[in-house]
Amino acid sequence: MRRLTTARLAMRAAACLAGVAMAGCAASASSMASAASLVPPAACGAWPGWESFRDQYIEAGRVVDPATAQRYTTSEGQSYALFFALVANDRAGFDRVLHWTEENLAAGDLGARLPGWQWGQRPDRGWGIIDTNSAADADLWIAYSLLEAARLWKHQPYADKARLLAERIAHEETAEVSGLGRVLLPGAQGFVPAPGAARLNPSYLPLQLLRRMDASYPGSAWQGVLKSSLEVLLRSAPLGYSPDWAQVRADGSFGADPQSKGAGSYDAIRVYLWTGMLASDDPARALLLQQFQPMLRQTATSGVPPESVDTRSGKVSGDGPVGFSAALLPLLATAHDTAAAQQQRQRVAALAPLSRKDNYYDQVLTLFGSGWDAARFQFRHDGSLQVAWKCATK
């Protein structure tokens, strides 16, 4: 596939973010359909996948990873649970997860401090926060879920918490980076090795959430973060494969992250997931779809997503777990690769990840990918959330 130069990528990214209709950017009107028309009746009822996850992994509002001896809880797990509870119209479950998150990860006030990213049993056998550093993707998903819960459930206190948390994220988890402007850092500490440089995680940048932040809080740092995030997604994947981590040097150039050495695996799979779930009329979707064609071709050819890719050479290795198949469903559907999408659906059905109790990450990837594929939720052009249960009430 013809590769775009950095300058042209930046130009097209800016045009897409501004909503300019250009070849390979804006979706055609013929490809658009109303959200309500895409919702099958089954998607409007209870969500068995969420109920299974809730019963297997959540204890009194805490998402527990049973694969770890310390029974860790992460802010990521809490943030995803909030989103899934909202999609399932499980307000009681949402409130339990929110209460535990605020009390235990943010010392009782999400507006006053960012959540610590990891909680569990400490070496002294006590329980509490193990690492007080934050995880920006979790914080973003929490703020987004609160914002959308306020709108969908008509509850202003959620919106108040969302605003305070969004302000704190913008203040503590963003920085100016050479050649990009303001970027979302992976956390509050440890990701700026030198002035103007940064270590970034592309999977922490779901554009639909950033669009919603920008639309909800105009005049804030979110406009710059949205613009830089599309450039990060494009410029960090020159061969069409997203890395887990990327390095932006002080001169504004991109390079392989020295720690992960350019590998794209368990973090990067979420880049394809978030991209596939962009609204059909999101002006960045077609550009990203074009960029990630090599990943789609590789999956279609081999029948299984690769577990890891050396993004410097394009060399793939291993078969990805079943959660990777679920995560790629939206992007394969967006690319209209019906055969490849059906192949991954069959793999998910055969391996039944939601029936197991030892695969937290496979389960969350499956809830996202298969939930979207079943039209339980979609994202609109402005990043707002369309849920099936809301359609059913209209």
Residue, then its C-alpha position, 0 to 999 in steps of 0.5 A: m500500500r502506498r505510504l504517506t509522508t509525515a507532512r502529508l499525514a499531518m495535513r490530512a490529519a488536520a483536515c480530518l479533525a476539522g471535518v473537511a470532506m476529502a478523498g480517503c477521509a470523510a465517509s460517504a453519505s451512502s455508507m451511513a445509516s441511523a443508529a436505531s436501524l442497526v439495533p437488533p431486538a436482542a440487543c435491547g434486552a439484558w446483556p448476558g456478557w456483562e452479567s457474566f463478567r459482573d458475576q465472575y470478576i466484580e466483588a462489591g464494586r471492585v474488579v478483581d483480576p484472579a490471574t494475579a496472586q495479589r488479586y490486583t485491581t486496576s483503574e483500567g478494570q474499574s473504568y471498563a466496568l463503568f462503561f459496560a454497566l452503562v451500556a447494560n443499563d445497570r445503574a446499580g452496578f455502575d454506582r457500586v463500581l463508581h463508589w469503590t473506585e472513588e473511595n479506594l483509588a482516589a481517597g474519596d474524591l475523584g475531583a481532588r486527585l487522580p485514581g491510583w492505577q493499581w490496588g491489591q495486597r501489599p507486601d505487608r499483607g495489607w490491602g490498598i494502593i500499590d502504585t499511586n501513579s495514574a493511568a490516563d486511559a482509565d481516567l479518560w474512560i471514567a470521565y467519559s462514562l460519567l459524562e455519558a451516564a449523566r446524559l443518559w440517566k439524567h443525573q447531574p452529579y455524574a456530570d459534575k464529577a466528570r468535569l472535575l476529573a476531566e480538568r484534572i486529567a488535562h492539568e496533570e496528564t498532558a504536556e507540550v511535545s515537539g511537533l505535536g503540541r499538547v498530548l495525553l501522557p500515559g500517566a501523571q509521572g514518568f513519561v517525559p524523559a526530556p523537555g519536548a519529548a515523551r513516551l506515549n501509548p497509542s492505545y490510550l487515545p480513543l478518538q471518540l472519547l477525545r472528541r466528546m471531551d473537546a465538545s463538552y469542554p470547549g476552550s480547554a486543552w482537549q482540542g489540542v489533545l484531540k489533534s495530536s492524538l490522530e497524528v500519534l496514531l498515524r505517525s507511530a504506525p508507518l508500516g500499518y501496525s500500531p506499537d504498544w509504546a512509541q517514543v517522540r524525540a525532542d526534535g518531534s520525530f518518532g522512534a521505536d520505544p527503547q523499552s518495548k522495542g517497537a513491539g505491537s501486541y496486548d496494548a496495541i490491539r486496542v488501537y484497532l478496536w477503538t478505530g473500528m468503533l469510530a462513527s461511520d461519519d467520523p472524519a478520521r475513520a477512513l484515514l485510519l482504516q487506510q493506515f491499518q490495512p496491513m493488520l487487516r490483510q494479515t488477519a484475513t490471510s492467516g485467519v488469526p490476528p497475530e499476537s505480536v508485531d515488530t512494527r519496525s519491520g512488519k514481522v509478525s509472530g504467534d497467534g493472538p488470543v481469542g480477545f484479539s479476534a473480538a477486538l478486530l471485529p469492528l475494524l473488519a466490519t468497518a472495512h467491509d471484509t465480511a468473510a474475515a469478520q465472520q471467521q473471527r466471530q466463529r473463533v470467538a463463538a468456538l472459544a467462548p471467552l465469556s464463559r471462563k473465569d481466568n481471562y480478564y483481558d480477553q473478556v473486556l476485549t470481547l465485551f467491547g468488540s462483540g458488544w459493538d458488533a451486536a449493536r449494543f452500543q455505538f459512538r456518534h460523530d461527536g463521540s457521544l454514546q448511543v446505547a441499544w436500551k435507549c433506542a428501545t425506549k423511543 
